[in-house]
Amino acid sequence: MGVVPTLYATSDLHVTHQGNAPLVDRIQPTSAEDWLLVVGDVGERMSAVVDTLAVLRERFATVVWVPGNHELWTTVKDPDTHRGKDRYDELVRRCRAIGVLTPEDEFPVWRHGARPLTIAPLFLLYDYTWRTPSAEDVPLEEAMRQAREAGVVCTDEYLLHADPFESRARWCASRLELTEKKLAAIPADHGTVLMSHWPLHRHPTAPLHYPEFAMWCGTKETADWHLRFRAEVAVYGHLHIPRTTYHDRVRFEEVSLGYPREWRKRARGAVPMRALL
């Protein structure tokens, strides 16, 4: 009987931050059949993202990637000037060229457990519907004003362009529609591993030091997806609060590495990869 492979996950590697790039060397399989889920924010420069994914693809039998907000930034330091959806499409094209699966590809199936698990990479963004109680019923402009007064405005507002959509919220709505149809087509006897850079449910944002930041972390539209689509585990990053939680008896795994200033303070230090299954 052969060795049962392991499904690993990582996110928020931020390889362009000094001290993080060497940690990619620690992301190694324990068998030739292991899979790796990369849940966004590999880096800001497109070349760094693709080069890192290519290294990981050489090590793992299957690598599945979803973008985070940092991959979608268009910065003056990146010679690649793609913006918005064009930037995402170019990342997908380059991932396919190196054999890395994306949200635009057919969902792969993990067949090493009690039931088949469809691995569903989701690119959804956010729509500003996760508000603080004081901003719950006010216009978005007022909620943004409150966030600015609190000193909390996500850099996405300056670097993550929505072209050709009129806003990131409209792009999010489009992605929700496309993704929901694809999830609905998963065979009914399959469970799922839902992987999204932004958490699908709001409960992981509870520990945020600045609750206003939740506006840039997800959407109310996915609040029941872990139940509707039979999730065995929902994997996410973005928050840089690595931990395991449960909601409706479904396991949620935050698998971020984070910035050096963050992981250096943790008792375990840097944990660039976690075993899921």
C-alpha positions as CSV (number, residue, x, y, z in Angstrom):
1,M,0.0,0.0,0.0
2,G,1.4,3.4,-1.0
3,V,2.0,6.4,1.1
4,V,-1.1,8.6,1.4
5,P,-0.2,12.1,0.1
6,T,-0.7,15.3,2.0
7,L,-2.6,18.4,1.0
8,Y,-0.7,21.4,2.1
9,A,-1.5,25.1,2.0
10,T,0.3,28.5,2.2
11,S,-0.6,32.1,1.7
12,D,0.8,35.6,2.2
13,L,4.4,34.7,1.4
14,H,5.1,38.3,0.4
15,V,8.4,37.2,-1.1
16,T,9.5,40.7,-2.0
17,H,9.7,41.6,1.7
18,Q,13.2,41.2,3.1
19,G,13.4,38.0,5.1
20,N,10.5,36.1,3.5
21,A,12.0,34.9,0.2
22,P,14.4,32.4,1.9
23,L,11.4,30.8,3.7
24,V,10.2,29.4,0.3
25,D,13.0,26.9,0.6
26,R,11.1,25.4,3.6
27,I,8.0,24.7,1.6
28,Q,8.8,21.1,0.7
29,P,6.6,18.0,0.1
30,T,7.0,14.9,2.2
31,S,6.0,12.6,-0.7
32,A,6.1,12.9,-4.5
33,E,2.3,13.0,-4.6
34,D,1.7,15.9,-2.2
35,W,-0.4,18.9,-3.4
36,L,0.0,22.6,-2.4
37,L,-2.7,25.3,-2.3
38,V,-1.3,28.8,-2.6
39,V,-4.0,31.2,-1.3
40,G,-2.8,34.5,-2.6
41,D,-0.4,37.4,-1.8
42,V,2.8,35.6,-3.1
43,G,4.1,39.1,-3.9
44,E,3.5,42.4,-5.6
45,R,5.7,42.1,-8.8
46,M,4.3,39.7,-11.4
47,S,7.7,38.2,-12.1
48,A,8.2,37.4,-8.4
49,V,4.8,35.7,-8.2
50,V,5.3,33.6,-11.3
51,D,8.9,32.7,-10.5
52,T,7.9,31.6,-7.0
53,L,5.0,29.5,-8.2
54,A,7.3,27.9,-10.8
55,V,9.7,26.8,-8.0
56,L,6.8,25.3,-6.0
57,R,5.4,23.5,-9.0
58,E,8.7,21.8,-9.5
59,R,8.4,20.3,-6.0
60,F,4.7,19.4,-5.7
61,A,2.6,17.0,-7.8
62,T,-0.2,19.7,-8.1
63,V,-0.1,23.4,-7.2
64,V,-3.4,25.4,-7.1
65,W,-3.2,29.2,-6.9
66,V,-5.7,32.0,-6.2
67,P,-4.8,35.7,-6.3
68,G,-4.7,38.0,-3.3
69,N,-5.0,41.7,-3.4
70,H,-1.2,42.2,-3.7
71,E,-0.9,40.2,-6.9
72,L,-3.5,42.5,-8.4
73,W,-1.7,45.7,-7.4
74,T,-0.2,47.8,-10.2
75,T,2.9,49.5,-8.8
76,V,5.6,51.8,-10.1
77,K,8.2,49.2,-9.1
78,D,6.7,46.5,-11.3
79,P,7.7,46.7,-15.0
80,D,4.5,44.9,-15.8
81,T,1.8,47.5,-16.1
82,H,-1.3,45.3,-16.6
83,R,-4.2,46.7,-14.6
84,G,-7.4,45.2,-13.2
85,K,-8.9,42.2,-15.0
86,D,-6.2,42.3,-17.6
87,R,-3.6,41.8,-14.8
88,Y,-5.6,38.9,-13.4
89,D,-5.9,37.4,-16.9
90,E,-2.2,37.7,-17.5
91,L,-1.4,36.0,-14.2
92,V,-3.7,33.1,-15.2
93,R,-2.0,32.8,-18.6
94,R,1.5,32.7,-17.0
95,C,0.3,30.2,-14.3
96,R,-1.0,27.9,-17.0
97,A,2.3,28.1,-18.8
98,I,4.1,26.6,-15.8
99,G,1.4,24.1,-14.9
100,V,-0.2,25.8,-12.0
101,L,-4.0,25.6,-11.7
102,T,-6.1,28.7,-11.3
103,P,-9.7,29.7,-10.6
104,E,-10.3,29.6,-14.4
105,D,-9.3,26.0,-14.7
106,E,-11.4,22.8,-14.1
107,F,-11.5,22.1,-10.4
108,P,-9.2,19.2,-9.4
109,V,-10.4,16.5,-7.1
110,W,-8.6,15.1,-4.0
111,R,-9.4,11.4,-3.8
112,H,-7.4,10.4,-0.7
113,G,-10.1,10.6,2.0
114,A,-13.5,9.2,3.0
115,R,-15.1,11.0,0.1
116,P,-13.9,12.8,-3.0
117,L,-13.1,16.5,-2.3
118,T,-13.3,19.0,-5.1
119,I,-10.6,21.6,-4.6
120,A,-12.3,24.9,-5.5
121,P,-10.0,27.9,-6.0
122,L,-12.1,31.0,-5.7
123,F,-11.3,34.5,-6.8
124,L,-14.0,36.8,-5.3
125,L,-12.6,40.1,-4.0
126,Y,-14.8,42.1,-1.6
127,D,-17.7,44.5,-1.7
128,Y,-17.4,46.6,1.4
129,T,-20.5,45.0,3.0
130,W,-18.6,43.9,6.2
131,R,-19.1,47.2,8.1
132,T,-18.6,48.1,11.7
133,P,-21.8,48.6,13.7
134,S,-21.4,52.4,13.4
135,A,-21.2,52.2,9.6
136,E,-23.7,49.4,9.0
137,D,-26.5,51.6,7.6
138,V,-24.6,54.6,6.3
139,P,-23.5,55.2,2.7
140,L,-20.2,53.8,1.6
141,E,-18.7,57.3,1.5
142,E,-19.5,57.8,5.1
143,A,-18.1,54.4,6.1
144,M,-14.9,55.2,4.2
145,R,-14.7,58.6,6.0
146,Q,-14.9,56.8,9.4
147,A,-12.2,54.4,8.2
148,R,-9.9,57.3,7.3
149,E,-10.5,58.9,10.7
150,A,-9.5,55.6,12.3
151,G,-6.3,55.6,10.2
152,V,-7.4,52.5,8.3
153,V,-7.6,52.7,4.5
154,C,-6.5,49.6,2.5
155,T,-3.7,50.3,0.0
156,D,-6.0,48.6,-2.6
157,E,-7.8,52.0,-2.8
158,Y,-4.7,53.3,-4.6
159,L,-3.1,50.3,-6.3
160,L,-5.8,47.6,-7.1
161,H,-7.6,48.9,-10.2
162,A,-11.0,47.5,-11.2
163,D,-10.7,48.1,-15.0
164,P,-13.0,47.5,-16.9
165,F,-15.4,47.5,-14.0
166,E,-16.6,50.7,-12.5
167,S,-15.5,49.6,-9.0
168,R,-14.0,46.7,-7.1
169,A,-17.5,46.0,-5.7
170,R,-18.8,45.5,-9.2
171,W,-15.9,43.3,-10.1
172,C,-16.7,41.3,-7.0
173,A,-20.3,40.9,-8.0
174,S,-19.2,39.6,-11.4
175,R,-16.9,37.1,-9.8
176,L,-19.6,35.9,-7.4
177,E,-22.0,35.2,-10.2
178,L,-19.4,33.3,-12.2
179,T,-18.1,31.3,-9.2
180,E,-21.4,30.4,-7.8
181,K,-22.4,28.7,-11.1
182,K,-19.2,26.8,-11.1
183,L,-19.6,25.6,-7.5
184,A,-23.2,24.5,-8.2
185,A,-21.9,22.1,-10.9
186,I,-19.7,20.1,-8.4
187,P,-21.1,16.5,-8.1
188,A,-23.5,16.2,-5.1
189,D,-21.5,13.3,-3.6
190,H,-18.3,15.5,-3.4
191,G,-17.2,17.5,-0.4
192,T,-15.1,20.6,-1.1
193,V,-12.0,22.4,-0.1
194,L,-12.9,26.1,-0.6
195,M,-9.8,28.2,-1.0
196,S,-10.1,32.0,-1.2
197,H,-7.6,34.7,-0.3
198,W,-10.4,36.6,1.4
199,P,-12.3,34.7,4.1
200,L,-15.8,33.5,3.1
201,H,-17.3,34.1,6.5
202,R,-16.9,37.2,8.6
203,H,-16.1,35.5,11.9
204,P,-12.3,35.4,11.3
205,T,-12.2,39.2,11.2
206,A,-13.3,39.4,14.9
207,P,-9.7,39.7,16.3
208,L,-8.8,42.6,13.9
209,H,-7.2,45.5,15.9
210,Y,-9.0,47.9,13.5
211,P,-12.5,46.5,12.8
212,E,-12.9,49.0,10.0
213,F,-10.5,47.0,7.9
214,A,-13.1,44.3,7.5
215,M,-14.6,46.3,4.7
216,W,-11.6,45.1,2.5
217,C,-11.9,41.4,3.7
218,G,-14.9,39.8,2.1
219,T,-18.6,39.9,1.3
220,K,-21.9,39.0,3.0
221,E,-22.8,37.1,-0.2
222,T,-20.6,34.1,0.8
223,A,-21.8,33.8,4.4
224,D,-23.4,30.4,3.8
225,W,-21.1,29.0,1.1
226,H,-19.2,26.7,3.5
227,L,-22.6,24.9,4.1
228,R,-24.2,25.2,0.6
229,F,-21.1,23.7,-1.1
230,R,-20.3,21.1,1.5
231,A,-16.9,22.3,2.7
232,E,-14.6,20.0,4.5
233,V,-12.4,22.9,5.1
234,A,-12.4,26.6,4.0
235,V,-8.8,27.9,3.5
236,Y,-8.0,31.6,3.4
237,G,-5.3,34.2,4.1
238,H,-5.2,38.0,4.0
239,L,-5.7,38.7,7.7
240,H,-2.2,37.5,8.8
241,I,-3.8,35.9,11.8
242,P,-2.9,32.2,11.3
243,R,-5.2,29.9,13.2
244,T,-7.9,27.2,13.1
245,T,-11.6,28.1,13.8
246,Y,-14.9,26.3,13.4
247,H,-18.2,27.8,12.2
248,D,-21.3,25.6,11.7
249,R,-18.9,22.7,12.5
250,V,-16.9,23.5,9.4
251,R,-13.1,24.0,9.8
252,F,-11.7,27.3,8.7
253,E,-7.9,27.5,8.3
254,E,-6.0,30.8,8.0
255,V,-2.6,29.8,6.5
256,S,-0.7,33.1,6.2
257,L,3.0,33.5,6.7
258,G,2.7,37.3,6.9
259,Y,5.4,39.9,7.2
260,P,8.7,39.4,9.0
261,R,7.7,41.9,11.7
262,E,4.7,39.7,12.4
263,W,6.1,36.1,12.3
264,R,9.1,37.1,14.3
265,K,6.9,37.9,17.3
266,R,5.1,34.5,17.2
267,A,6.2,31.7,19.6
268,R,6.5,29.3,16.6
269,G,8.3,31.8,14.4
270,A,7.8,31.5,10.7
271,V,5.4,28.8,9.5
272,P,5.4,29.0,5.7
273,M,3.3,25.9,5.1
274,R,0.5,24.0,6.9
275,A,-0.9,20.5,6.4
276,L,-4.7,20.5,5.7
277,L,-5.5,16.8,5.0
